[in-house]
């Protein structure tokens, strides 16, 4: 296997010449909402459920304090 100074993990039979960079990036981003937590915050929340539960509780408390029940009646 020759590498010609390229990535040694890329074999000659891998052909990406017709590939399109980021072809599915927009579709992936539509269904994703990533937030990076600071390490000290992440240490307190071991699962995404724990993060979501804490955020929902915070939103509920904020709505209660503002008199907004979250519904547009």
Secondary structure, 3 states (H helix, E strand, C coil): CCCCCCCCCCCCCCCCCCCCCCCCHHHHHHCCCCCCCCHHHHCCCCCHHHHHHHHHHHHHHHHHHHCCCCCCC
